[in-house]
């Protein structure tokens, strides 16, 4: 999958979310930041050919699911 296609998927998913930056507790905020950092690493690995699309999508889903819970 091309970089532009990944960006479209990423931006589409981000725009669909309702963002509320008030985290219920510190642990939830810390988990969201950790998963965001992990997603960034997986995206870079994918661009280098060291990760699969499924790994990219799983990392994105994990991060966004925690953001939606917050």
C-alpha positions as CSV (number, residue, x, y, z in Angstrom):
1,X,0.0,0.0,0.0
2,X,1.3,3.4,-0.9
3,X,2.1,6.2,1.6
4,X,-0.7,8.4,0.2
5,X,-3.2,5.6,0.8
6,X,-2.0,5.1,4.4
7,X,-2.4,8.9,5.0
8,X,-5.9,8.8,3.6
9,X,-6.9,5.9,5.9
10,X,-5.2,7.5,8.9
11,X,-6.8,11.0,8.3
12,X,-10.2,9.5,7.6
13,X,-10.1,7.5,10.9
14,X,-8.9,10.6,12.9
15,X,-11.6,12.9,11.4
16,X,-14.3,10.3,12.3
17,X,-13.4,10.5,16.0
18,X,-14.9,12.8,18.5
19,X,-11.9,14.2,20.3
20,X,-12.2,15.1,24.0
21,X,-8.8,15.8,25.4
22,X,-10.0,15.5,29.0
23,X,-8.7,12.1,30.1
24,X,-10.6,10.5,33.1
25,X,-7.3,9.7,34.8
26,X,-3.6,9.8,34.4
27,X,-3.2,6.1,33.6
28,X,-5.5,6.5,30.6
29,X,-3.6,9.5,29.3
30,X,-0.3,7.7,29.7
31,X,-1.6,4.6,27.9
32,X,-2.9,6.7,25.0
33,X,0.4,8.5,24.6
34,X,2.3,5.1,24.7
35,X,0.1,3.6,22.0
36,X,0.4,6.7,19.9
37,X,4.2,6.4,20.1
38,X,4.0,2.7,19.2
39,X,1.9,3.5,16.2
40,X,4.4,6.1,15.0
41,X,7.2,3.5,15.2
42,X,5.1,0.9,13.4
43,X,4.3,3.4,10.6
44,X,8.0,4.2,10.2
45,X,8.7,0.5,10.1
46,X,6.0,0.0,7.5
47,X,7.5,2.7,5.3
48,X,10.9,1.0,5.6
49,X,9.4,-2.4,4.7
50,X,9.9,-3.9,8.2
51,X,6.2,-4.1,9.2
52,X,3.1,-5.3,7.5
53,X,-0.1,-3.5,6.8
54,X,-1.9,-5.6,9.4
55,X,0.6,-4.5,12.0
56,X,0.1,-0.9,11.0
57,X,-3.7,-1.3,11.2
58,X,-3.6,-3.1,14.5
59,X,-1.4,-0.3,16.0
60,X,-3.7,2.4,14.7
61,X,-6.8,0.5,16.1
62,X,-5.2,0.1,19.5
63,X,-4.3,3.7,19.8
64,X,-7.7,5.0,18.6
65,X,-9.7,2.6,20.7
66,X,-8.0,4.0,23.9
67,X,-8.6,7.6,22.7
68,X,-12.3,6.8,22.2
69,X,-12.5,5.4,25.8
70,X,-11.0,8.5,27.2
